[in-house]
């Protein structure tokens, strides 16, 4: 019994963080915060590549994940909550979202939860055109 208690005490408590991923078909933004909402690190597609057309590429998303992993391991983060957001009204997130999750799990982080926070309109302003609609 003594050995199990000692091993539990020796295990260092790993911190938790929230990874906010915003992916459109033009760019990928990753913002990592602690549980209270303070920013730990923030990396975008433009920070990794100079080519504008490659910012939403899954390959660039792997480089983004590698930068984030380095920063989080320095700060002692071990487990992550993911919040994925796409552009409003889009049915699916951009190509970089799943790549970032896979890359971070391969780096040794524990995935606690994945949540889709894409916004969608509920009514909104009145559409243009009258009672019979907009005619050409």
C-alpha positions as CSV (number, residue, x, y, z in Angstrom):
1,X,0.0,0.0,0.0
2,X,2.8,2.4,0.8
3,X,4.1,2.3,-2.8
4,X,0.8,3.4,-4.3
5,X,0.5,6.3,-2.0
6,X,4.1,7.4,-2.7
7,X,3.5,7.2,-6.5
8,X,0.4,9.3,-6.2
9,X,2.2,11.9,-4.3
10,X,5.1,11.9,-6.7
11,X,2.8,12.5,-9.7
12,X,2.7,16.1,-10.5
13,X,-0.7,17.7,-10.9
14,X,-1.0,18.8,-14.5
15,X,-3.0,21.9,-15.3
16,X,-6.0,22.1,-17.6
17,X,-6.5,24.6,-20.5
18,X,-9.1,25.5,-23.0
19,X,-8.1,25.5,-26.7
20,X,-10.3,27.8,-28.8
21,X,-10.0,27.0,-32.5
22,X,-11.5,29.2,-35.1
23,X,-11.2,27.8,-38.6
24,X,-12.6,29.4,-41.7
25,X,-11.6,28.4,-45.3
26,X,-9.1,31.3,-45.3
27,X,-7.4,31.1,-42.0
28,X,-6.9,29.2,-38.7
29,X,-6.7,30.9,-35.3
30,X,-5.9,29.0,-32.1
31,X,-6.2,30.8,-28.7
32,X,-5.3,28.9,-25.6
33,X,-6.6,30.1,-22.2
34,X,-6.5,28.7,-18.7
35,X,-9.7,27.7,-17.0
36,X,-10.3,31.3,-15.7
37,X,-10.0,32.8,-19.2
38,X,-6.4,34.2,-19.1
39,X,-4.5,33.9,-22.3
40,X,-1.7,31.3,-22.3
41,X,-0.8,31.4,-25.9
42,X,-2.2,32.5,-29.3
43,X,-1.0,31.3,-32.7
44,X,-2.5,32.0,-36.1
45,X,-1.9,30.8,-39.6
46,X,-0.2,34.1,-40.5
47,X,2.4,33.6,-37.7
48,X,3.5,30.3,-39.3
49,X,3.5,31.0,-43.0
50,X,4.0,34.0,-45.3
51,X,1.7,32.6,-48.1
52,X,-1.9,33.8,-47.6
53,X,-3.4,30.9,-49.6
54,X,-1.8,28.4,-47.2
55,X,-3.1,29.8,-43.9
56,X,-6.1,27.4,-43.7
57,X,-4.0,24.3,-44.9
58,X,-3.9,21.2,-42.7
59,X,-0.1,21.2,-43.0
60,X,0.1,24.7,-41.5
61,X,-2.3,23.6,-38.8
62,X,0.3,20.9,-37.7
63,X,2.9,23.6,-37.4
64,X,0.5,25.7,-35.3
65,X,-0.1,22.7,-33.0
66,X,3.6,22.2,-32.6
67,X,4.1,25.8,-31.5
68,X,1.2,25.5,-29.1
69,X,2.5,22.3,-27.7
70,X,5.9,23.8,-26.9
71,X,4.4,26.8,-25.1
72,X,2.0,24.6,-23.1
73,X,4.6,22.1,-22.0
74,X,6.7,24.9,-20.6
75,X,3.7,26.0,-18.6
76,X,2.9,22.6,-17.2
77,X,-0.4,22.0,-19.0
78,X,-1.4,18.3,-19.4
79,X,-5.1,18.1,-20.4
80,X,-7.1,20.2,-22.8
81,X,-10.7,21.1,-23.5
82,X,-11.4,22.0,-27.2
83,X,-13.9,24.5,-28.5
84,X,-14.1,24.5,-32.3
85,X,-15.8,27.3,-34.1
86,X,-16.5,27.7,-37.8
87,X,-17.7,30.8,-39.6
88,X,-21.3,31.7,-38.8
89,X,-23.8,29.6,-40.8
90,X,-21.1,27.2,-42.1
91,X,-22.1,23.5,-41.6
92,X,-18.5,22.3,-41.0
93,X,-15.3,23.9,-39.7
94,X,-12.3,24.5,-41.9
95,X,-9.7,22.0,-42.8
96,X,-7.3,22.8,-39.9
97,X,-9.5,21.9,-36.9
98,X,-9.2,18.2,-36.8
99,X,-5.5,18.3,-37.7
100,X,-4.8,20.5,-34.6
101,X,-6.7,18.1,-32.3
102,X,-4.8,15.1,-33.7
103,X,-1.4,16.8,-33.5
104,X,-1.9,17.9,-29.9
105,X,-3.1,14.4,-28.9
106,X,0.1,12.9,-30.5
107,X,2.2,15.4,-28.5
108,X,0.9,13.8,-25.3
109,X,-1.9,16.0,-24.2
110,X,-5.0,14.4,-22.7
111,X,-8.3,15.4,-24.5
112,X,-11.1,16.0,-22.0
113,X,-13.8,17.4,-24.2
114,X,-14.5,18.6,-27.7
115,X,-17.3,21.1,-28.2
116,X,-18.6,22.8,-31.3
117,X,-19.4,26.5,-30.6
118,X,-20.3,27.6,-34.2
119,X,-22.8,30.4,-34.1
120,X,-26.0,30.3,-36.1
121,X,-28.6,33.0,-36.6
122,X,-32.0,32.7,-34.9
123,X,-34.3,35.0,-36.9
124,X,-32.2,38.2,-37.2
125,X,-33.1,41.3,-39.2
126,X,-35.8,41.4,-41.8
127,X,-34.9,40.2,-45.3
128,X,-34.9,42.7,-48.2
129,X,-38.0,42.7,-50.4
130,X,-41.6,43.1,-49.7
131,X,-44.5,40.8,-49.0
132,X,-44.1,39.1,-52.4
133,X,-40.3,38.7,-52.1
134,X,-37.5,40.2,-54.1
135,X,-38.2,40.2,-57.8
136,X,-35.5,40.5,-60.5
